[in-house]
Amino acid sequence: MPPSHPYIAFRLRLARHGLAQCAASLRSTLEIVLPLAGIGLFGLLAMIALPGLYAATLAWPAACAVVLAQALLTAAPAWLLRKRLLPPDVAAWLPALPLPAALRWRADAAVAALLTAPLALAYAVSLSIWLYQWPAWLRPVAPQGIAATLLSLLLSWICAGAVLARRARPAAPARQRRRAAQAGIYTARPQRPRILFLWHRLYWLPFWRGDSAVGIQQSLLWLGAAASALLWLWRPAAVPAPVFGLATTVLLLMLTDRGDQAVRAHIALLRTATAAWPVAARRVACCARLFSLLPALSVQALFGAVLRGLPGGYSHKVAAIYLGAGGMAHLAIVGLPGLNPRARVALVAVSILVLSAIGSELWN
């Protein structure tokens, strides 16, 4: 079999196109995060190889658990990007092609290697930093630590290939029948107010069904924001409190920004289809945009409730200003009409800087 089969070239080209689309969709987020992170990104890059190096100092059961956990974590992008790496239309068409199983596995492995290549580069840079620093704890276990890191990279590649191979498989008949049965639910009589019923069907379920990652993305951002807010109030001695304050602010604004962008894109997608429907599509769209505020506001409410229960040591005035200014920033992101991408990035960046400056005075 030729080393460069047209099918493998097709899959690689498809994956590059999907990754380019993903980079374009994340451009506004990166324009906000990268300038704010600054030198901290280099510290994060240096830490990426630490779990594998540290695993060499542990007993073998714990070391295996650390390596496996790191491999699964670094393979997560393959699962999150599976829709872009192998679009639904192509995935539905592939089972009909007369391709041998070995060729399919080679194509999945090639796409997984394309996705894992930046991770391998990051591991190389991180290992170089640690070997240059050469701490005392690393010297006795350096070969084992490097081997554990390489094993984690290999497992990440294998997991990514398995995710892509799983996606290319045809759906089981039972699963197809279940999906067909679920499609009939739309004819059921709504058991809730009509506008909420339409919002649930048109704007909630699509973000969780099929290959959409919006629901999972928002859930992870919500969990990260809530954890950062609670750590900010807990104030562990090892990390300065303003660090968690900055992380909370960034994750909250990203939660609203990414959610509103997903809702706007879905509104544009539905506009043509719902134009002829006998429903108040504009009211449902406004309801969906207002509901995109709820995740961030719920974290702010949790923050305020926990803060109110603390015995003291913080400024009530600063807390009130932070929560009020945060609510106004979220309303501005969702409510301001006609924001172009550049203005949106500027609004989110300025909001992060202002809220971080206010939050840094919370414990003073």
Residue frames relative to the residue before (quaternion, step in Angstrom):
aa qw qx qy qz dx dy dz
M 1.0000 0.0000 0.0000 0.0000 0.00 0.00 0.00
P 0.5043 -0.6702 0.4359 0.3263 3.64 -0.81 0.89
P 0.5661 -0.6375 0.3970 0.3398 3.59 -1.02 0.77
S 0.7692 0.2365 -0.1467 0.5753 3.60 1.11 -0.61
H 0.0978 -0.8244 0.5574 0.0129 3.56 0.12 1.30
P 0.5839 -0.5969 0.4044 0.3731 3.64 -1.01 0.66
Y 0.6181 0.5424 -0.3563 0.4436 3.60 1.06 -0.64
I 0.6496 0.4983 -0.3195 0.4771 3.59 0.97 -0.81
A 0.6419 0.5135 -0.3241 0.4682 3.58 0.99 -0.82
F 0.6328 0.5295 -0.3264 0.4611 3.59 1.05 -0.78
R 0.6771 0.4890 -0.2992 0.4614 3.59 0.88 -0.91
L 0.6489 0.5073 -0.3226 0.4664 3.60 1.00 -0.76
R 0.6597 0.4956 -0.3137 0.4699 3.56 0.97 -0.82
L 0.6272 0.5283 -0.3228 0.4726 3.57 1.06 -0.75
A 0.6656 0.4990 -0.3027 0.4651 3.58 0.97 -0.84
R 0.6377 0.5150 -0.3343 0.4651 3.61 0.98 -0.78
H 0.6428 0.5153 -0.3244 0.4649 3.56 0.98 -0.80
G 0.6651 0.5023 -0.3058 0.4603 3.59 0.96 -0.84
L 0.6552 0.4951 -0.3144 0.4762 3.59 0.99 -0.78
A 0.6218 0.5231 -0.3457 0.4693 3.60 1.05 -0.66
Q 0.6376 0.5099 -0.3246 0.4776 3.59 1.02 -0.75
C 0.6444 0.5165 -0.3217 0.4631 3.58 0.99 -0.81
A 0.6501 0.5086 -0.3173 0.4669 3.59 0.95 -0.85
A 0.6494 0.5091 -0.3247 0.4622 3.60 1.01 -0.76
S 0.6731 0.4912 -0.3063 0.4603 3.60 0.98 -0.78
L 0.7136 0.4218 -0.2525 0.4991 3.60 1.14 -0.58
R 0.3851 0.7585 -0.4698 0.2357 3.58 1.23 -0.01
S 0.6736 0.4939 -0.3117 0.4530 3.58 0.88 -0.91
T 0.6428 0.5165 -0.3272 0.4615 3.59 1.02 -0.77
L 0.6653 0.4967 -0.3055 0.4663 3.59 0.93 -0.86
E 0.6277 0.5356 -0.3431 0.4489 3.60 1.04 -0.68
I 0.6621 0.4739 -0.3015 0.4962 3.58 1.21 -0.47
V 0.7374 0.4608 -0.2427 0.4301 3.56 0.79 -1.10
L 0.6694 0.5441 -0.3265 0.3863 3.61 0.80 -0.98
P 0.6917 0.4490 -0.3263 0.4620 3.68 0.74 -0.79
L 0.6624 0.5044 -0.3159 0.4550 3.59 1.07 -0.70
A 0.6610 0.5120 -0.3166 0.4481 3.57 1.02 -0.77
G 0.0816 -0.8562 0.5056 0.0677 3.57 1.03 -0.85
I 0.8569 -0.0753 0.0894 0.5020 3.51 -0.93 -1.01
G 0.5378 0.6430 -0.4033 0.3669 3.59 1.21 -0.38
L 0.5734 0.5954 -0.3811 0.4142 3.58 1.17 -0.49
F 0.6347 0.5189 -0.3387 0.4619 3.57 1.06 -0.69
G 0.6274 0.5195 -0.3324 0.4754 3.57 1.08 -0.67
L 0.6429 0.5095 -0.3183 0.4751 3.58 1.04 -0.78
L 0.6331 0.5271 -0.3279 0.4625 3.57 1.03 -0.77
A 0.6619 0.5012 -0.3089 0.4639 3.58 1.01 -0.77
M 0.6856 0.5069 -0.2880 0.4361 3.59 1.10 -0.64
I 0.5242 0.6819 -0.4162 0.2947 3.61 1.15 -0.39
A 0.7157 0.4117 -0.2627 0.4993 3.62 1.08 -0.57
L 0.4473 0.7268 -0.4400 0.2794 3.61 1.22 -0.15
P 0.6428 0.5257 -0.3707 0.4160 3.71 0.80 -0.76
G 0.6725 0.4918 -0.3123 0.4565 3.61 0.92 -0.81
L 0.6557 0.4971 -0.3085 0.4772 3.56 1.01 -0.80
Y 0.6675 0.4982 -0.2979 0.4664 3.55 0.99 -0.85
A 0.5976 0.5842 -0.3650 0.4103 3.59 1.08 -0.69
A 0.6149 0.5679 -0.3525 0.4184 3.60 1.11 -0.62
T 0.6605 0.4968 -0.3114 0.4690 3.61 1.19 -0.34
L 0.6412 0.5370 -0.3142 0.4492 3.60 1.27 -0.16
A 0.6131 -0.4942 0.4493 0.4220 3.53 -1.34 0.11
W 0.6659 -0.5765 0.2886 0.3756 3.57 -1.07 0.71
P 0.6303 0.5114 -0.3932 0.4319 3.73 0.88 -0.55
A 0.6804 0.4695 -0.2920 0.4810 3.57 0.94 -0.89
A 0.6281 0.5369 -0.3408 0.4485 3.59 1.01 -0.76
C 0.6519 0.5055 -0.3170 0.4679 3.61 0.96 -0.84
A 0.6431 0.5227 -0.3261 0.4548 3.58 1.00 -0.80
V 0.6561 0.5063 -0.3163 0.4616 3.60 0.97 -0.84
V 0.6654 0.4966 -0.3073 0.4649 3.59 0.90 -0.90
L 0.6674 0.4972 -0.3067 0.4619 3.59 0.92 -0.86
A 0.6497 0.5147 -0.3222 0.4573 3.59 0.96 -0.85
Q 0.6578 0.4948 -0.3152 0.4724 3.58 0.96 -0.81
A 0.6399 0.5263 -0.3307 0.4518 3.59 0.99 -0.78
L 0.6675 0.4888 -0.3042 0.4722 3.59 0.93 -0.84
L 0.6479 0.5203 -0.3226 0.4532 3.58 1.02 -0.79
T 0.7176 0.4345 -0.2615 0.4774 3.57 0.89 -0.88
A 0.6343 0.5003 -0.3372 0.4834 3.61 1.25 -0.25
A 0.4508 0.7178 -0.4381 0.2993 3.60 1.25 -0.21
P 0.6139 0.5514 -0.3826 0.4156 3.69 0.91 -0.66
A 0.6027 0.5544 -0.3707 0.4381 3.62 1.04 -0.61
W 0.6732 0.4691 -0.2978 0.4880 3.59 1.02 -0.76
L 0.6714 0.4992 -0.3071 0.4536 3.59 0.95 -0.82
L 0.7521 0.3758 -0.1970 0.5042 3.59 1.08 -0.73
R 0.3379 0.7844 -0.4802 0.2002 3.59 1.23 0.13
K 0.6311 0.5394 -0.3439 0.4387 3.60 1.05 -0.66
R 0.6890 0.4513 -0.2806 0.4928 3.58 1.06 -0.71
L 0.6563 0.5071 -0.3206 0.4576 3.59 1.02 -0.69
L 0.7831 0.0439 -0.0089 0.6202 3.57 1.12 -0.67
P 0.2458 -0.8182 0.5010 0.1385 3.61 0.12 1.28
P 0.6561 -0.5491 0.3376 0.3925 3.60 -1.12 0.58
D 0.6489 0.5249 -0.3369 0.4357 3.61 0.91 -0.82
V 0.6718 0.4759 -0.2962 0.4843 3.57 0.98 -0.85
A 0.6403 0.5318 -0.3300 0.4454 3.60 0.98 -0.82
A 0.6676 0.4869 -0.3050 0.4735 3.60 1.03 -0.71
W 0.6809 0.4976 -0.2798 0.4588 3.58 1.15 -0.59
L 0.5926 0.6358 -0.3607 0.3384 3.61 1.07 -0.71
P 0.6507 0.5374 -0.3678 0.3905 3.69 0.79 -0.79
A 0.6587 0.5226 -0.3187 0.4375 3.60 1.13 -0.50
L 0.5655 0.6083 -0.3915 0.3960 3.61 1.21 -0.23
P 0.4148 -0.7097 0.5072 0.2590 3.63 -0.97 0.79
L 0.2599 0.7735 -0.5255 0.2409 3.55 0.51 1.22
P 0.4552 -0.6763 0.4950 0.3007 3.61 -0.92 0.80
A 0.6290 -0.5682 0.3803 0.3699 3.54 -1.17 0.63
A 0.6265 0.5480 -0.3507 0.4292 3.60 1.00 -0.75
L 0.6528 0.5065 -0.3168 0.4659 3.59 1.00 -0.77
R 0.6226 0.5298 -0.3417 0.4636 3.58 1.01 -0.73
W 0.6621 0.4951 -0.3056 0.4722 3.58 0.94 -0.88
R 0.6321 0.5229 -0.3404 0.4595 3.61 0.99 -0.74
A 0.6546 0.5025 -0.3180 0.4667 3.57 0.96 -0.81
D 0.6523 0.4991 -0.3182 0.4734 3.61 0.93 -0.84
A 0.6530 0.5065 -0.3148 0.4668 3.59 0.99 -0.80
A 0.6441 0.5175 -0.3299 0.4566 3.60 1.01 -0.74
V 0.6594 0.4826 -0.3106 0.4856 3.60 0.96 -0.82
A 0.6352 0.5167 -0.3308 0.4690 3.61 1.01 -0.76
A 0.6391 0.5100 -0.3286 0.4727 3.61 1.03 -0.72
L 0.6146 0.5376 -0.3430 0.4643 3.59 1.06 -0.71
L 0.6890 0.4681 -0.2739 0.4808 3.57 1.00 -0.83
T 0.7060 0.4680 -0.2624 0.4623 3.60 1.07 -0.71
A 0.4907 0.6941 -0.4253 0.3108 3.63 1.19 -0.38
P 0.6642 0.4737 -0.3402 0.4677 3.69 0.83 -0.75
L 0.6175 0.5349 -0.3451 0.4620 3.59 1.09 -0.68
A 0.6387 0.5185 -0.3292 0.4635 3.60 0.97 -0.78
L 0.6404 0.5107 -0.3224 0.4744 3.59 1.01 -0.76
A 0.6495 0.5086 -0.3182 0.4671 3.58 0.98 -0.82
Y 0.6302 0.5183 -0.3311 0.4738 3.60 1.01 -0.76
A 0.6515 0.5203 -0.3262 0.4455 3.61 0.93 -0.85
V 0.6621 0.4895 -0.3078 0.4766 3.59 0.93 -0.87
S 0.6663 0.5113 -0.3053 0.4489 3.58 0.92 -0.92
L 0.6573 0.4950 -0.3146 0.4732 3.60 0.93 -0.84
S 0.6238 0.5352 -0.3439 0.4540 3.60 1.02 -0.73
I 0.6441 0.5175 -0.3259 0.4595 3.58 0.99 -0.80
W 0.6877 0.4757 -0.2932 0.4635 3.59 0.88 -0.92
L 0.6654 0.4851 -0.3163 0.4711 3.61 0.96 -0.74
Y 0.6229 0.5161 -0.3453 0.4758 3.57 1.13 -0.55
Q 0.6687 0.4790 -0.3006 0.4828 3.58 0.98 -0.81
W 0.0613 -0.8669 0.4904 0.0648 3.57 1.14 -0.79
P 0.0397 0.8222 -0.5656 0.0491 3.62 0.57 1.12
A 0.6598 -0.5486 0.3482 0.3775 3.54 -1.19 0.55
W 0.6654 0.5175 -0.3232 0.4300 3.62 0.95 -0.79
L 0.6654 0.5259 -0.3023 0.4350 3.59 1.16 -0.56
R 0.5705 0.6609 -0.3797 0.3059 3.58 1.03 -0.73
P 0.7158 0.4400 -0.3077 0.4466 3.68 0.78 -0.79
V 0.7875 0.3237 -0.1482 0.5031 3.63 1.09 -0.62
A 0.2819 0.7989 -0.5019 0.1743 3.63 1.17 0.31
P 0.6767 0.4726 -0.3374 0.4526 3.70 0.74 -0.80
Q 0.6661 0.4919 -0.3101 0.4671 3.59 0.92 -0.85
G 0.6449 0.5254 -0.3235 0.4511 3.59 1.03 -0.76
I 0.6442 0.4997 -0.3200 0.4825 3.58 1.00 -0.79
A 0.6438 0.5155 -0.3226 0.4644 3.58 1.00 -0.81
A 0.6466 0.5094 -0.3241 0.4662 3.61 0.98 -0.79
T 0.6400 0.5174 -0.3262 0.4650 3.59 1.02 -0.76
L 0.6606 0.4902 -0.3051 0.4798 3.58 0.95 -0.84
L 0.6232 0.5246 -0.3403 0.4697 3.60 1.05 -0.71
S 0.6372 0.5206 -0.3255 0.4658 3.60 0.98 -0.80
L 0.6425 0.5128 -0.3173 0.4728 3.59 1.01 -0.81
L 0.6515 0.5139 -0.3117 0.4628 3.58 0.97 -0.86
L 0.6631 0.4950 -0.3053 0.4712 3.58 0.96 -0.85
S 0.6086 0.5442 -0.3495 0.4597 3.61 1.07 -0.69
W 0.6529 0.5120 -0.3050 0.4675 3.56 0.98 -0.87
I 0.6601 0.5027 -0.3071 0.4662 3.58 0.95 -0.87
C 0.6569 0.5058 -0.3133 0.4631 3.60 0.94 -0.87
A 0.6446 0.5142 -0.3260 0.4623 3.59 0.96 -0.82
G 0.6539 0.5036 -0.3128 0.4700 3.59 0.98 -0.81
A 0.6465 0.5150 -0.3231 0.4610 3.60 1.02 -0.78
V 0.6179 0.5382 -0.3437 0.4587 3.61 1.06 -0.74
L 0.6837 0.4744 -0.2872 0.4743 3.58 0.90 -0.91
A 0.6422 0.5131 -0.3316 0.4630 3.60 0.99 -0.75
R 0.6333 0.5273 -0.3229 0.4655 3.57 1.05 -0.76
R 0.6630 0.5121 -0.3097 0.4498 3.57 0.98 -0.83
A 0.6788 0.5006 -0.2957 0.4486 3.59 1.03 -0.72
R 0.5476 0.6157 -0.4050 0.3963 3.60 1.22 -0.23
P 0.4940 -0.6438 0.4765 0.3383 3.64 -1.00 0.64
A 0.5624 -0.6083 0.4417 0.3442 3.54 -1.14 0.65
A 0.5289 -0.6307 0.4638 0.3276 3.56 -1.07 0.74
P 0.6099 -0.5779 0.3835 0.3833 3.61 -1.06 0.65
A 0.6342 0.5301 -0.3419 0.4470 3.59 0.99 -0.78
R 0.6544 0.5040 -0.3152 0.4672 3.58 1.01 -0.81
Q 0.6350 0.5205 -0.3322 0.4642 3.59 1.02 -0.74
R 0.6510 0.4982 -0.3253 0.4713 3.59 0.97 -0.79
R 0.6353 0.5273 -0.3366 0.4527 3.59 1.03 -0.75
R 0.6569 0.4982 -0.3162 0.4694 3.57 0.98 -0.80
A 0.6391 0.5165 -0.3317 0.4634 3.57 1.00 -0.74
A 0.6492 0.5071 -0.3193 0.4684 3.57 1.04 -0.76
Q 0.6442 0.5162 -0.3233 0.4626 3.56 1.04 -0.76
A 0.6001 0.5714 -0.3676 0.4222 3.59 1.09 -0.61
G 0.6440 0.5361 -0.3278 0.4364 3.58 1.13 -0.55
I 0.5015 0.6601 -0.4292 0.3586 3.58 1.22 -0.23
Y 0.5783 0.6197 -0.3780 0.3724 3.59 1.09 -0.59
T 0.6535 0.5112 -0.3237 0.4549 3.58 1.18 -0.45
A 0.4921 0.6702 -0.4355 0.3450 3.58 1.24 -0.14
R 0.5439 -0.6126 0.4664 0.3338 3.53 -1.17 0.58
P 0.4678 -0.6899 0.4614 0.3038 3.62 -0.76 0.93
Q 0.2590 -0.7756 0.5633 0.1189 3.53 -0.99 0.93
R 0.6914 0.3798 -0.2645 0.5548 3.60 1.22 0.34
P 0.7091 -0.4089 0.3050 0.4867 3.64 -1.17 0.11
R 0.6163 -0.6226 0.3344 0.3475 3.55 -0.92 0.96
I 0.6770 0.4990 -0.3168 0.4386 3.60 0.86 -0.90
L 0.6508 0.4903 -0.3178 0.4848 3.59 1.08 -0.70
F 0.6081 0.5461 -0.3476 0.4595 3.57 1.08 -0.69
L 0.6844 0.4728 -0.2874 0.4749 3.59 0.90 -0.92
W 0.6237 0.5251 -0.3458 0.4645 3.60 1.02 -0.76
H 0.6576 0.5171 -0.3145 0.4487 3.58 0.92 -0.89
R 0.7115 0.4567 -0.2638 0.4644 3.58 0.94 -0.87
L 0.7710 0.3996 -0.1941 0.4563 3.56 0.89 -0.95
Y 0.8227 0.2569 -0.1037 0.4963 3.60 1.01 -0.73
W 0.6847 0.4509 -0.3104 0.4811 3.62 1.13 -0.30
L 0.7195 0.4631 -0.2677 0.4429 3.59 0.67 -1.07
P 0.6498 0.5255 -0.3588 0.4156 3.67 0.86 -0.73
F 0.6565 0.5134 -0.3208 0.4501 3.61 1.12 -0.52
W 0.7205 0.3970 -0.2425 0.5142 3.59 1.27 -0.12
R 0.6697 0.5175 -0.2994 0.4405 3.56 1.17 -0.48
G 0.8135 0.2771 -0.1914 0.4742 3.52 -1.31 0.35
D 0.7727 -0.3431 0.2783 0.4558 3.51 -0.98 -0.95
S 0.3997 0.7201 -0.4882 0.2888 3.59 1.18 0.21
A 0.2167 -0.7913 0.5634 0.0972 3.56 -0.91 0.99
V 0.3882 0.7492 -0.4735 0.2524 3.60 1.26 0.08
G 0.6672 0.5076 -0.3172 0.4433 3.59 0.86 -0.89
I 0.6677 0.4790 -0.2972 0.4862 3.59 0.95 -0.87
Q 0.6270 0.5429 -0.3349 0.4471 3.59 0.98 -0.83
Q 0.6933 0.4669 -0.2820 0.4709 3.59 0.85 -0.94
S 0.6257 0.5327 -0.3428 0.4553 3.59 1.05 -0.70
L 0.6641 0.4947 -0.3081 0.4683 3.60 0.93 -0.85
L 0.6446 0.5018 -0.3251 0.4764 3.59 0.99 -0.79
W 0.6424 0.5197 -0.3301 0.4564 3.58 0.98 -0.79
L 0.6660 0.4930 -0.3047 0.4696 3.59 0.90 -0.90
G 0.6538 0.5096 -0.3174 0.4606 3.59 0.97 -0.80
A 0.6600 0.4983 -0.3100 0.4690 3.59 0.95 -0.85
A 0.6627 0.4978 -0.3130 0.4637 3.60 0.93 -0.85
A 0.6559 0.4995 -0.3184 0.4679 3.61 0.96 -0.83
S 0.6563 0.5032 -0.3181 0.4636 3.61 0.94 -0.82
A 0.6456 0.5194 -0.3264 0.4548 3.58 0.99 -0.79
L 0.6726 0.4826 -0.3036 0.4718 3.59 0.94 -0.84
L 0.6450 0.4956 -0.3260 0.4817 3.61 1.03 -0.70
W 0.5969 0.5549 -0.3549 0.4582 3.58 1.10 -0.63
L 0.6954 0.4442 -0.2740 0.4939 3.58 0.99 -0.78
W 0.6446 0.5204 -0.3224 0.4580 3.58 1.09 -0.65
R 0.1292 -0.8470 0.5004 0.1250 3.59 1.14 -0.72
P 0.0212 -0.8026 0.5961 -0.0096 3.64 0.37 1.13
A 0.5693 -0.6520 0.3875 0.3173 3.55 -0.98 0.88
A 0.6375 0.5781 -0.3391 0.3799 3.61 1.05 -0.66
V 0.7757 0.2606 -0.1278 0.5603 3.61 1.14 -0.58
P 0.4786 -0.6615 0.4847 0.3138 3.62 -0.87 0.85
A 0.5809 -0.6250 0.4021 0.3320 3.58 -1.00 0.84
P 0.6380 0.5400 -0.3647 0.4103 3.68 0.88 -0.71
V 0.5601 0.5907 -0.4019 0.4193 3.61 1.15 -0.45
F 0.6865 0.4452 -0.2779 0.5033 3.58 0.92 -0.88
G 0.5977 0.5525 -0.3667 0.4506 3.59 1.09 -0.56
L 0.6566 0.4910 -0.3050 0.4846 3.57 0.97 -0.85
A 0.6536 0.5095 -0.3221 0.4577 3.60 0.93 -0.86
T 0.6385 0.5240 -0.3271 0.4591 3.60 0.98 -0.82
T 0.6731 0.5013 -0.2989 0.4543 3.58 0.88 -0.94
V 0.6655 0.5004 -0.3092 0.4595 3.58 0.88 -0.93
L 0.6947 0.4757 -0.2933 0.4529 3.62 0.82 -0.95
L 0.6356 0.5265 -0.3406 0.4504 3.61 1.01 -0.72
L 0.7006 0.4500 -0.2796 0.4780 3.58 0.87 -0.90
M 0.6099 0.5186 -0.3521 0.4849 3.59 1.10 -0.58
L 0.6088 0.5630 -0.3425 0.4417 3.59 1.06 -0.76
T 0.7042 0.4364 -0.2634 0.4943 3.58 0.89 -0.91
D 0.6655 0.5214 -0.3126 0.4330 3.58 0.90 -0.91
R 0.7011 0.4506 -0.2806 0.4761 3.60 0.80 -0.96
G 0.6447 0.5209 -0.3284 0.4530 3.59 1.00 -0.74
D 0.6704 0.4850 -0.3036 0.4724 3.58 0.93 -0.86
Q 0.6367 0.5177 -0.3413 0.4584 3.60 0.99 -0.73
A 0.6447 0.5112 -0.3278 0.4644 3.59 0.99 -0.78
V 0.6559 0.5014 -0.3131 0.4694 3.60 0.97 -0.83
R 0.6419 0.5186 -0.3274 0.4602 3.62 0.95 -0.83
A 0.6585 0.5008 -0.3134 0.4662 3.58 0.93 -0.86
H 0.6661 0.4902 -0.3079 0.4703 3.59 1.00 -0.78
I 0.5977 0.5453 -0.3598 0.4647 3.60 1.08 -0.64
A 0.6619 0.4958 -0.3061 0.4715 3.58 0.92 -0.88
L 0.6438 0.5274 -0.3211 0.4519 3.59 1.06 -0.75
L 0.7347 0.4276 -0.2249 0.4762 3.58 1.01 -0.83
R 0.4825 0.7145 -0.4337 0.2618 3.59 1.17 -0.45
T 0.6937 0.4650 -0.2895 0.4677 3.60 0.84 -0.89
A 0.6807 0.5062 -0.3013 0.4355 3.58 0.92 -0.89
T 0.7464 0.4126 -0.2237 0.4718 3.61 0.96 -0.85
A 0.4436 0.7146 -0.4587 0.2866 3.62 1.21 -0.13
A 0.7525 0.3730 -0.2088 0.5011 3.60 1.03 -0.75
W 0.5048 0.6556 -0.4314 0.3594 3.60 1.23 0.02
P 0.4255 -0.6921 0.5113 0.2802 3.62 -1.07 0.62
V 0.4872 0.6207 -0.4543 0.4135 3.59 0.78 1.11
A 0.5005 -0.6237 0.5058 0.3235 3.55 -1.27 0.42
A 0.1436 -0.8465 0.5081 0.0677 3.56 0.37 1.28
R 0.6303 0.5452 -0.3459 0.4312 3.60 1.02 -0.72
R 0.6511 0.5055 -0.3164 0.4696 3.58 0.99 -0.81
V 0.6459 0.5082 -0.3262 0.4670 3.60 0.98 -0.78
A 0.6464 0.5130 -0.3212 0.4645 3.60 1.01 -0.79
C 0.6418 0.5051 -0.3255 0.4765 3.60 0.98 -0.78
C 0.6272 0.5263 -0.3305 0.4694 3.58 1.04 -0.76
A 0.6531 0.5118 -0.3176 0.4590 3.59 0.96 -0.83
R 0.6684 0.4896 -0.3122 0.4648 3.60 0.95 -0.78
L 0.6381 0.5046 -0.3333 0.4766 3.59 1.04 -0.69
F 0.6598 0.5105 -0.3141 0.4531 3.59 0.98 -0.79
S 0.5759 0.5825 -0.3892 0.4214 3.62 1.16 -0.38
L 0.5858 0.5653 -0.3667 0.4503 3.59 1.29 -0.20
L 0.5757 0.6675 -0.3701 0.2934 3.57 1.07 -0.72
P 0.6426 0.5295 -0.3751 0.4074 3.69 0.80 -0.73
A 0.6964 0.4547 -0.2869 0.4754 3.61 0.82 -0.94
L 0.6596 0.5020 -0.3194 0.4592 3.60 0.95 -0.80
S 0.6222 0.5301 -0.3555 0.4532 3.61 1.08 -0.60
V 0.6296 0.5043 -0.3367 0.4857 3.61 1.07 -0.68
Q 0.6376 0.5124 -0.3317 0.4700 3.59 0.99 -0.77
A 0.6415 0.5081 -0.3284 0.4717 3.59 1.01 -0.75
L 0.6291 0.5152 -0.3301 0.4794 3.60 1.02 -0.77
F 0.6404 0.5252 -0.3204 0.4598 3.58 0.95 -0.88
G 0.6854 0.4872 -0.2882 0.4581 3.58 0.89 -0.95
A 0.6540 0.5164 -0.3192 0.4513 3.60 0.99 -0.81
V 0.6734 0.4728 -0.2987 0.4834 3.60 0.92 -0.87
L 0.6460 0.5243 -0.3225 0.4514 3.56 0.97 -0.83
R 0.6426 0.5295 -0.3221 0.4504 3.58 1.02 -0.78
G 0.6916 0.4826 -0.2810 0.4580 3.57 1.12 -0.63
L 0.5193 0.6321 -0.4272 0.3852 3.61 1.23 -0.11
P 0.5734 -0.6275 0.3983 0.3446 3.59 -1.04 0.68
G 0.7232 -0.3664 0.2652 0.5219 3.62 1.05 -0.59
G 0.4975 0.6736 -0.4691 0.2805 3.53 -1.28 -0.38
Y 0.7163 0.3660 -0.2490 0.5395 3.56 1.26 0.00
S 0.5229 -0.6300 0.4784 0.3175 3.56 -1.29 0.33
H 0.3861 -0.7286 0.5196 0.2239 3.57 -0.64 1.13
K 0.6386 0.5387 -0.3317 0.4383 3.58 1.01 -0.79
V 0.6621 0.4906 -0.3089 0.4749 3.59 0.91 -0.89
A 0.6337 0.5321 -0.3365 0.4496 3.59 0.97 -0.80
A 0.6683 0.4920 -0.3059 0.4667 3.58 0.92 -0.89
I 0.6552 0.5016 -0.3187 0.4664 3.60 0.96 -0.83
Y 0.6447 0.5249 -0.3270 0.4494 3.61 0.96 -0.85
L 0.6908 0.4702 -0.2916 0.4654 3.60 0.84 -0.93
G 0.6640 0.5038 -0.3090 0.4581 3.59 0.98 -0.82
A 0.6759 0.4752 -0.2938 0.4807 3.58 0.91 -0.91
G 0.6228 0.5369 -0.3439 0.4534 3.60 1.07 -0.68
G 0.6478 0.5125 -0.3159 0.4667 3.57 0.97 -0.84
M 0.6548 0.5025 -0.3142 0.4690 3.59 0.98 -0.80
A 0.6356 0.5269 -0.3339 0.4549 3.61 1.01 -0.75
H 0.6601 0.4925 -0.3140 0.4723 3.60 0.95 -0.82
L 0.6397 0.5141 -0.3274 0.4683 3.59 0.99 -0.78
A 0.6462 0.5210 -0.3244 0.4536 3.59 0.99 -0.78
I 0.6417 0.5280 -0.3318 0.4466 3.59 0.97 -0.82
V 0.7410 0.4068 -0.2252 0.4846 3.56 0.91 -0.91
G 0.7789 0.4383 -0.1958 0.4035 3.57 0.88 -0.96
L 0.6038 0.5735 -0.3871 0.3958 3.61 1.04 -0.55
P 0.3088 -0.7741 0.5190 0.1902 3.63 -0.68 1.02
G 0.8437 0.2719 -0.1608 0.4340 3.53 -1.27 0.44
L 0.3358 0.7389 -0.5229 0.2604 3.59 1.07 0.58
N 0.2765 -0.7398 0.5844 0.1867 3.59 -0.77 0.98
P 0.7030 -0.4861 0.2906 0.4301 3.63 -1.16 0.41
R 0.6578 0.5137 -0.3250 0.4448 3.62 0.93 -0.81
A 0.6667 0.4855 -0.3004 0.4790 3.59 0.96 -0.86
R 0.6246 0.5389 -0.3392 0.4521 3.59 1.06 -0.70
V 0.6382 0.5118 -0.3207 0.4774 3.58 0.97 -0.83
A 0.6611 0.5047 -0.3113 0.4597 3.58 0.92 -0.89
L 0.6446 0.5247 -0.3253 0.4509 3.61 0.96 -0.83
V 0.6843 0.4738 -0.2935 0.4702 3.59 0.87 -0.93
A 0.6586 0.5129 -0.3198 0.4483 3.61 0.93 -0.86
V 0.6640 0.4874 -0.3078 0.4763 3.60 0.92 -0.88
S 0.6342 0.5259 -0.3338 0.4580 3.60 0.99 -0.78
I 0.6425 0.5139 -0.3290 0.4636 3.60 0.97 -0.81
L 0.6665 0.5024 -0.3109 0.4547 3.60 0.88 -0.90
V 0.6831 0.4846 -0.2979 0.4580 3.60 0.87 -0.93
L 0.6961 0.4667 -0.2871 0.4639 3.59 0.83 -0.95
S 0.6282 0.5217 -0.3459 0.4621 3.61 1.04 -0.65
A 0.6372 0.5176 -0.3255 0.4692 3.57 1.03 -0.77
I 0.6586 0.4853 -0.3144 0.4815 3.59 0.99 -0.77
G 0.6897 0.4967 -0.2915 0.4388 3.57 0.86 -0.94
S 0.5940 0.5834 -0.3734 0.4092 3.62 1.09 -0.54
E 0.6842 0.4659 -0.2827 0.4846 3.60 1.22 -0.39
L 0.3898 0.7620 -0.4638 0.2285 3.60 1.23 0.00
W 0.7835 0.3196 -0.1654 0.5067 3.60 0.91 -0.88
N 0.5228 0.6288 -0.4261 0.3869 3.61 1.20 0.22
